[in-house]
C-alpha cells in the first residue's frame, strides 16, 4: 500500500513539474517578469527537495561526470564574480545576478528524480513563440505602444527570436516523424516568434538568425526530402525578404548606416546607439589592456570611463552606461581574463554536451541536442551587441533553459 501511495505521489509531482515547465514557455513573454515565476518556483522546490533528500532521508545523490561538469561551470562563473568582489572591492550587489543562477543548480538533481518529458518541451516552445508573436502584434498594432515595453525591448526581442528559431528546429524534427500537421502549425508559430523580434527592432537578434537558421537546415539536411527542404526555404525566404523590406527593418538598417557614418566622420559621435556602442567597446578594450587578469570591478570600470571621458578618449555620453553592451568585453573589463574564462565555461561546457547528441540515433534526443546548440549559439551572438546575461531576464532564461534541455536528455535508468 505504501509503495502504491509513493508511486501515485511521484507520478503527481512529476506531472506538476512538467506542467510548470510548459508554463515557463507560455508565460516567459506574456507579462512583466513572466520569465522568472516558473524558474524561481521550481528552484525553491528543488532546494527544499535536495535538503530533505540529503539531510532528512539521507539519500546519496548520484551525479554523472556531465552533471558535475555543468555544475562546476556555473560555480566557476559565480566564483569569477566573487573574486572580483574581493579583489576590486565591489559592492555586494554584483553577486546578485550570478548567485541567482546558482539557485537553479539543484534542479539538475530534482529532474533526475522527476524527469522532464521531452514532448512537453517540444510542444511548449512553439506555443511560447506563438504567444510572443501575438503579444507583439497586439502591442504594436492595437494598443499602439512600444513592443515589450514592460521589458527591456532588446532582451525580449532576443528571447522571442530564440523561441522562434528553436520552433523551426522542432518543425523539422516533426516533419521527419511524418507529423505534418504539427510541423506546419509550428512553422507558423515560429514565424510569429521571429516577427516579434522584428517588431521589437532587436538588431542583435537579426544577426543571430543569419547564422542559426542555415545551421538548423544543415543539421537536418539528410533527414529532409528536397521538396520539403525547398518549400520551407522559399517560405522563410519570402518572410525574411518581406521583413527586410518592411519599414521597421529598413529604418533600423538605414539608422545603423547613418549612426556608423556619424561616429566615423564626426569625431566619434557617441550620442547615437551605434556610436555609443563603438565608444563603449573602445573603452572596455582599453580597460582590459590596462588590467587584463582580474579587471577593474564594476565600480572601478565605471570610474575608469569617467576618467577616459575627461581625457577625451571617449565621449562624455558614454559614461551613462554601466555595461559596454558586449558581454565578453564586460566580463573582461570588470573581471579580466578570469571573467572571460568563466563566461566561456557556461557556454562551452553545455555546448559540447549538446554537440555530442548529434550522433544520437534517437532523433527526439538529437533534436533536443540541436535545440541546446541553437540556444547557446544564439545567446553568444546576442552577447556581442548586448550585455544579455547582465540582466535577470537574460541570465534566468539562458541558465534555466540550458538546465531544462540538459536534464531532459539524462538517462533515467540510473534511478
N, C-alpha and C positions, 0 to 999 in steps of 0.2 A: 504493500500500500504506500509506504514512504517513498519507494522508488518511483511509483507511478506519479505521486504528487510532485516529486523532483523533476520528472520528465515534463509534466504539464507546465510547471513553473518555468523551467528552462525554455520551453517552446514559446511561452507567452513573452518572456523577457526578450528572447531573440527576435520575435515578431515586432515588439515595441521598438527595439533598437533599429530594425530595418525601416520601420515607419519614419523614425526620426531622421535617418539617413536620406530617405526620399524627400522629406520636408526641407532638408537643407537646400537642395537644388531648387525646390519650388519657391522658397522664401528668400533666397540669397539677394535678389534684386527687387523683390516685391514691395518692400517697405524699408524705412530707415533702420539701419543696423540689423537687417534681416540676415546678414552674413554671420552674425555672432550667436544668435539664440540657440540654435541646434548644437553647434560645436561646443559652446560653453556648458550646455545642459549635459551632453554626453561626457564631457571632460569631468564634470562633478561626479557623475555616475561611475565613471572609470576609476577615479581616485578613491571613492568610497569602496568600490568593489575590490580594488587592489589592497586597500588597508585591511578589509575583512579577510580576504584570501590569505594574506601574508601573516597577519598578527592574531587573528581570532581562529580561523580554521587551520592556519599554519600549513598551507599547501606550498609546495615549491613550484615556482613559475618556471616553465621550460621555454627558454628562448633559443632560437636558432642563431647561427652566425649572422645571417642577413638582418635579423631583428636587432641584434646588438650593434651592427654597423650603422643602421639607421638611427638608433637611439644615440650612439656616440657622436654621429654627425651633428645632430641638433644640440647635444650637450656642448660640443666644441664651439658651435656657433654662439651659444649663450656665453661660454667662457671667454670669447673674444671681447664681448661687451663688458664682462666683469673685470677683465684685465685692464681695459681702457678706463673703466670707472675707478680702479685703484691707482693706476699709474698717472692718469691725466686729471685726477680729482674732479671727475664729472659729478653731476647731480644724480641722485638715485633714480630719477625718472627715466634715465637712459636704459635702465634694465627692464622697464615695464613691458615693452613690445616683445623682446626675445624671451622674457620669462613667461609670457602668455603662451608662447609656443611650447614650452616645457609642459604646460598643463595637458597638452594633447598626447604626450608620450604614453601615459597609462592606457590610452585607447588601444594600443598595439596588443596589450595583454587582454583587455576586455573583448576585443574582436576575435581572439583565439578561442575563448570560451563561448562567445555568442557570435558566430560567423555572419559576415555580410553576404547576402545573396547577390551574386554578380548581376542578375537580371534587374534587381532594384536600381543599381547604378546605371545600367544600360538604358533603362526606360525613364529614369528620373532626370538625367542630364538633358535630353531633348525637351522635356516638359519645362525645365528651368530656362532653356533657351527660348522657348515659346513665350513664357511669362515675361522674360526680359524684353523680348521684341514687342509684345503687346503693350507693356508698360511704357516703353519709349515712344511708341506711336501715339498712345493716349496722351502722354505729356506734351509731345511736340505739336500735334495737330488738333487736339481737342481742348486741353487746358491752356495751350499756348504758353508753356513755360519751358525753362531750360531742362533738357533731358537729364534725369537722375540728379536733380538739383539738391535732393536730400543727402546725396553722397558727394564725394568729390567726383565730378563727371569723368575725369580721366581714369580713376580707379574702377568705376562702374563700367565704363566703356571697355576697359581691358578684360574685366570679368565676363561681360556679355560676349565678347569676342571668343574667349576660351570656351564658353558653353556652346557657342555656335560651331566652332571648328571641331570640338570633340563630338558634337552631334553628327557631323559629316563622317567622321571615322566610324561611328556607330551605325550610320546609314549603310556604309559599305559592308560592314560585318553582317547586318541583317539581310542584305542582298545575297551574300554568299550562303546564307541559310535558307534561301528561297522565301524569305518573309517579305514579299514585295510591298504589301500594303503598308506595313510599318516603315519600310525603307523610304517609300515616297513621302509618307506623312512626316517622318523625322527629318527628311531633307528640307521640307518646307519650314519646319521648326528651326532648323539650322540657319536657314537664310534669314529668318526673323531675328535670331540672336545676333547674327553678324550685322544685320541692318541696324540693330540697337546701338552697336558701336559706331556705325556710320553717323547716325543721328546725334550721337553724343559728341561727335567731332574728335574722336580719340585717335590722333595721328600715329602714335606709337603702336597701337593695335593693328592699324592698317599695314604697317611694315611686317608684323609677325605673320599675317596670313599669306604674304608673298612667299614665305619660307615653309610654313607648316602645311599649307594646303597641297602643294606639289609633293611634299614628303608623304602625306597620307596616301595619295594616289600611287606613289612609288611602292609603298609598303603593301598595298593591296593589289598591285598590278597583276600578279599571277593568278589571282582568285576571281578576276572580273573578265567577262567577255567583252569583246571590242564594242559591241552595240551599246551596252550599258555604260561602258567607260566613256565613249564619245558623247552619249546623251547627257550624262551628268556634267562632263566638262563644258559642253555647249551651254547647258542651263546655268552653271556657275559663272561662265564667261560672260553671258548676257547680263547676269545680275551685277557682276563686278564692273562690266562696261557701263551699265546704267548708273551704278553708284559713282563711278569716276566722273561721269558727265552730269551728275546731279549738281545743283547749285551749292549744296553744302560742301561736297568734296572739292569741287572746283575752286570755291572761295578759299578753302583751307590750303589747297596746293598753291594757289596764287599768293596767299599770305606768307607761306613758307619762303617762296622765292623773293618776295618783297622784303621780308624781315632779314633774310640772309644777306641780300644785297645791301640793305641799310646798315647792317653790322660791319660789313667789309668796307663799304665806301664812305661811311660817315663816322669814322674814328671810333669804331667799336661801340655802336649804339646798342646798349643793353636794356633799353626800355621796352623792347618787344619780347614776345615769348621765345622766339628763336635766338634773338640777341642775348637775352638773359641766360639761356642755357649755354650758349657758347662761352659767355663770360664766366659762368659758374664752373664749366668744365676746365677752363684755363686756370681758374682759382684753385680748384681741387687738385689738379695735376701738379701745380707748383707746391701745394701743401704736401703732397705725397713725396715729392723730390726732397723737400726740406726735412721731413720726419718720416722716413719710409718704414720703420719697424713697427712702432706702436701708435703712430699717428698723433693727432692733436687733441683728440677727445671732442665731444660735441660742443662744449663751451669754448674750448681752445680754438676750434676751427672757426667758430662764429667771430671770435676776437680777431683772428687772422684775416678774415675777409674785410673787416673794418680797417685794418692796417693796410691791406692791399689797396683799398679804395683811397685811403689818404695818400698813398704813394703813387696813385694814378695807374696802378696795374690793372685794376678792374673798375667798372663804373659803380658809382655810389648806389644805384638802384639794385645792384646785385646783392648788397648786404641785407636786404629784407628777407632773403630766403634762408631757411635753416638747413636745407639739403641741396646738393648740386644737381638734383634731378637726373641722377645716374647712380644706381645702387652700388655699382662696382667702385666708382670714384668716391662715393660717400663712405663706403667701407674703408677704402684706402686712406682717405683724408682724415677720418676720425679714429680709425683703429689700425692703420698701417697694413703691412703685408699680412700680419696675423689676421686682421679683419677680412681681407680679401680671401684668404685661405678658408676661413670659417664660412664665408658666403658660398664659395665654390663647393665646400663639403656638402651643404644641404641641397645643392643642385646635382652634383655628380654621383654621390653615393646612391640616391634613389634612381637616378637616370641609368646607371649601369645595371641595376637590378631589373628595371623595366626593359632595357635593351636585350637582356638575356631571354626575355619572354618571346622575342621574335622567332626563336627556334621552337617554341612550344607547339606541339601538334594539336592541342585542344584550341580550336580557333576562338572560342569565347575568352579564354585566358590570354591568348595572343592579342585579342582586341583590347583587353584591359592594359596590357603592356604598351600598346600603341597609344592609348589614352594617357598613360603616365608620361611617355616620351613627349607627346604633344603639349601636355600641361606644363611640363618643366621647361621645354624649349620656348614656349610662348611667354612664360614668366621671365625667363632670362632676356628675351627680346624687349619686353616691357621695361625691364630694369635698365636698358640702355638709355632711355629718354625720360624715365620717371623713377623716383625712389619708391618703387611699388611696395616693397616689404617694410618700409619705414612707417607705413600706415596700417592700422589694425585691420582694416578691410583686406588689404593685400596679404599680410602675414597670416591671418586666420584662414583665408581662402586657400592660399598656397599650401600651408602645412597640413591643414585638415584634409584637403583633397588628396595630397600625397599619401597620407596615412590610410585614407579610405581605399584608394586604389591598391596600395601595397597590401593591406590586410585582406582584401577580397581575393587575393591570389594565394594566400597562405594555405599550406597543407593541413586540413582539419583532422586528418587521421592521427596526428600526433597526440591527440587527447585520448 
